[in-house]
């Protein structure tokens, strides 16, 4: 399952059969690098060969996903960045996540420089993991790849794959959680952030139930200390009467934490993601037909 999640983080959205018994390096070479020119042309056409859009996608692929910091990283002003973002939304390439903290702009449209510095920015997410992979790892090495020089690309991939996969693991955890809470009427399920704290997944239901989750794509078991941190986060954010705290872990949990499970604590391991293997929503298929 770990291998399947890592493969999805790379190729998710491509309508192509993969032999996951091969190494990631082999699969990337056969599927992406050997088809580099074709994929590159398709991506360029999809983005209208617009330099601002391309710079923005690169920035959000490697950054913290916050709109204003991504504009800054891409060296775009709010007008040009906004135009690029609007195009990406219309093409269903990105999805906006709105901050749930009251935006100061509602109360005071014009912010001072100091207030603007600390404002809570909305975030946006690339809908197709493969497109994020392209701009995270492939695009920066375009010139070398065109010359069939792959060493720096693979060095970069091996160095950053773990941190890169964490976001996709969080998104898959969100899908799994929404499935397991299907008996509830979910009003919202997304991340939460404000000026003081960030929470991976916050669920609110029609019955005013709150579920709070943390996702750990780390190579060690999670202990009770992580649960205490999550509880502390919920208190800082002002969430009271949380119905259930939830932890997702790549490597499982300590015996103490495992034995602490009750109706207010749920623990998920990689085995719980089995049903996602057979799930293939049409909206998750990246519009790249040559590989079909």
C-alpha positions in Angstrom: 0.0 0.0 0.0 2.9 2.4 0.7 4.2 1.7 -2.8 0.7 2.3 -4.3 0.3 5.6 -2.5 3.8 6.7 -3.7 2.9 5.7 -7.3 -0.4 7.6 -7.1 1.5 10.7 -5.9 3.6 10.5 -9.1 1.1 9.2 -11.7 -2.3 10.0 -10.2 -4.6 11.3 -12.8 -3.0 9.5 -15.8 -5.3 7.0 -17.3 -2.5 4.4 -17.7 -1.8 0.9 -16.3 1.3 0.7 -14.2 3.4 -2.3 -13.1 4.1 -1.2 -9.6 6.5 -4.2 -9.1 8.9 -2.0 -11.0 10.9 0.7 -9.2 9.7 4.3 -9.3 12.8 5.2 -11.2 11.9 2.6 -13.9 8.2 3.7 -14.1 9.2 7.4 -14.3 11.7 6.7 -17.1 9.3 4.6 -19.2 6.1 6.6 -18.7 7.4 10.2 -18.3 10.9 10.7 -19.5 10.6 8.6 -22.7 7.5 10.5 -23.5 8.8 13.9 -22.4 8.3 15.9 -25.6 4.7 14.7 -26.0 3.8 15.4 -22.4 5.6 18.7 -22.4 3.7 19.8 -25.6 0.4 18.7 -24.1 1.0 20.6 -20.8 2.1 23.7 -22.6 -1.0 23.7 -24.8 -3.2 23.0 -21.8 -1.8 26.1 -20.2 -2.0 28.3 -23.4 1.8 28.5 -23.3 1.2 31.3 -20.8 4.4 32.1 -18.8 2.5 33.5 -15.8 0.3 30.4 -15.5 3.4 28.1 -15.8 5.3 30.2 -13.1 2.3 30.0 -10.8 1.9 26.3 -11.1 5.6 25.8 -10.4 5.3 28.0 -7.3 2.2 26.2 -5.9 3.7 22.8 -6.6 6.8 23.5 -4.4 5.4 26.1 -1.9 3.0 26.2 1.0 -0.1 26.6 -1.4 -1.0 30.0 0.1 -2.2 32.3 -2.6 -0.2 35.4 -1.8 3.1 33.6 -1.0 2.7 31.7 -4.3 2.2 34.9 -6.2 5.4 36.2 -4.6 7.4 33.1 -5.3 6.2 33.3 -9.0 7.1 37.0 -9.0 3.5 37.9 -10.0 1.5 40.9 -8.8 -2.0 40.3 -7.5 -3.5 41.3 -10.9 -1.4 38.9 -13.1 -1.5 36.2 -10.4 -5.3 36.5 -10.2 -5.7 36.2 -14.0 -3.5 33.1 -14.0 -5.4 31.6 -11.0 -8.8 32.3 -12.7 -7.7 30.4 -15.8 -6.5 27.4 -13.7 -9.8 27.3 -11.9 -11.9 27.4 -15.1 -9.8 24.5 -16.4 -10.4 22.6 -13.2 -6.6 22.4 -12.7 -6.7 23.8 -9.2 -9.2 23.9 -6.3 -9.3 26.7 -3.8 -9.4 26.1 -0.1 -10.7 29.0 1.8 -9.5 30.0 5.2 -12.2 29.5 7.9 -10.8 32.4 10.0 -12.8 35.6 9.6 -11.0 37.6 6.9 -10.0 41.1 8.1 -10.8 42.4 4.6 -14.6 41.9 5.3 -14.3 44.4 8.2 -11.6 46.6 6.8 -11.2 46.5 3.0 -7.9 48.4 2.9 -5.2 46.8 5.1 -2.1 48.5 6.4 1.2 46.9 5.4 1.6 45.3 8.8 -1.9 43.9 8.7 -1.5 42.6 5.1 1.7 40.8 6.2 -0.2 38.8 8.8 -3.5 38.3 6.9 -4.7 34.7 6.5 -4.3 33.6 2.9 -6.5 31.1 1.1 -4.7 28.1 -0.4 -5.1 26.2 -3.6 -4.4 22.6 -4.6 -3.4 21.1 -7.9 -6.2 18.6 -8.7 -4.0 16.1 -10.5 -1.0 14.6 -8.7 0.8 14.0 -12.0 0.6 17.7 -12.9 2.0 18.6 -9.5 4.8 16.0 -10.0 5.6 17.5 -13.4 6.1 21.0 -12.0 7.7 19.9 -8.8 10.4 17.6 -10.3 10.3 17.5 -14.2 9.9 21.1 -15.3 13.0 22.5 -13.5 15.2 20.0 -15.3 13.7 20.5 -18.8 16.9 21.5 -20.6 18.8 18.5 -19.2 16.0 16.0 -19.9 15.8 17.3 -23.5 19.4 16.3 -23.8 18.6 12.9 -22.1 20.6 13.8 -19.1 18.7 12.5 -16.0 21.1 12.4 -13.1 20.1 15.7 -11.5 16.4 15.0 -12.0 16.6 11.6 -10.2 18.9 13.0 -7.5 16.2 15.7 -6.8 13.5 13.1 -6.8 15.2 10.8 -4.4 16.0 13.7 -2.1 12.5 15.2 -2.0 10.1 12.3 -2.7 9.2 11.7 1.0 8.2 15.3 1.7 6.5 15.5 -1.8 4.3 12.5 -1.0 3.0 13.9 2.3 0.5 16.2 0.7 -1.0 13.5 -1.5 -1.2 11.2 1.6 -3.2 13.9 3.4 -5.6 14.3 0.4 -6.1 10.5 0.2 -6.7 10.4 4.0 -9.4 13.0 3.5 -11.1 10.9 0.9 -10.9 7.8 3.1 -12.3 9.7 6.1 -15.2 11.2 4.1 -16.1 7.6 3.0 -15.9 6.3 6.5 -18.1 9.1 7.8 -20.7 8.6 5.0 -23.4 8.1 7.6 -22.9 11.7 8.7 -24.1 14.6 6.6 -20.7 16.3 6.1 -20.9 20.1 5.6 -17.2 20.6 5.1 -14.0 18.5 5.2 -10.8 20.3 4.5 -7.7 21.6 6.2 -7.8 24.4 8.8 -5.4 27.2 9.4 -5.3 30.5 11.1 -2.6 32.8 12.4 -1.7 30.4 15.3 -2.3 26.8 14.2 -2.7 24.5 11.3 -4.8 21.2 11.3 -4.5 18.7 8.5 -8.2 17.8 8.3 -11.2 19.4 10.0 -14.7 17.9 9.5 -17.9 19.6 10.4 -21.3 17.9 10.0 -24.9 19.0 9.8 -25.3 17.7 13.4 -22.6 20.1 14.6 -20.2 17.2 15.1 -16.5 18.0 14.7 -13.7 15.6 13.7 -10.1 16.6 13.8 -7.4 14.6 12.0 -3.6 14.6 11.6 -1.7 12.7 8.8 1.8 11.5 9.4 3.8 10.2 6.4 6.9 9.4 8.6 9.1 6.4 9.0 8.4 5.8 12.7 5.4 4.8 14.7 3.2 7.5 16.2 2.9 7.7 19.9 0.6 9.4 22.4 2.6 12.6 22.2 1.2 13.2 18.7 -2.3 12.8 20.0 -1.7 15.3 22.8 -0.3 17.8 20.2 -3.5 17.4 18.1 -5.7 18.0 21.2 -3.7 21.1 22.0 -4.1 22.4 18.4 -7.8 22.0 18.6 -7.9 24.0 21.9 -5.7 26.7 20.4 -8.1 26.9 17.4 -11.1 27.1 19.8 -12.8 23.8 18.9 -14.7 22.4 21.8 -16.6 19.1 22.2 -14.6 17.4 19.4 -16.5 14.2 18.7 -13.4 12.3 17.6 -9.7 12.8 17.1 -8.2 10.8 14.2 -4.6 9.9 13.4 -3.3 8.5 10.1 0.1 6.9 10.2 2.3 5.4 7.5 4.2 3.3 10.1 1.5 2.5 12.6 1.2 3.4 16.3 2.8 2.7 19.6 1.2 0.0 21.8 0.2 2.6 24.3 -1.7 4.7 21.7 -3.2 1.6 20.0 -4.6 0.5 23.3 -6.1 4.0 23.9 -8.6 3.7 21.0 -12.2 4.4 21.9 -15.1 6.3 20.5 -13.2 9.5 20.7 -10.0 8.3 19.0 -9.7 6.5 15.7 -6.4 5.3 14.3 -5.8 4.6 10.6 -2.9 2.6 9.1 -2.0 2.0 5.4 -4.1 -1.1 5.3 -7.2 1.0 5.7 -6.6 2.6 2.3 -7.3 -0.7 0.5 -10.7 0.3 -0.9 -9.1 3.3 -2.7 -7.3 1.0 -5.0 -10.6 0.1 -6.7 -11.8 3.7 -6.7 -11.2 5.7 -9.9 -13.4 8.8 -10.0 -13.7 10.2 -13.6 -12.9 13.7 -12.4 -9.5 12.6 -11.2 -8.4 11.6 -14.7 -5.9 14.1 -16.1 -6.8 15.0 -19.7 -3.8 13.4 -21.3 -5.0 10.9 -23.9 -1.8 9.8 -25.6 -1.0 7.3 -22.8 -4.4 5.5 -22.9 
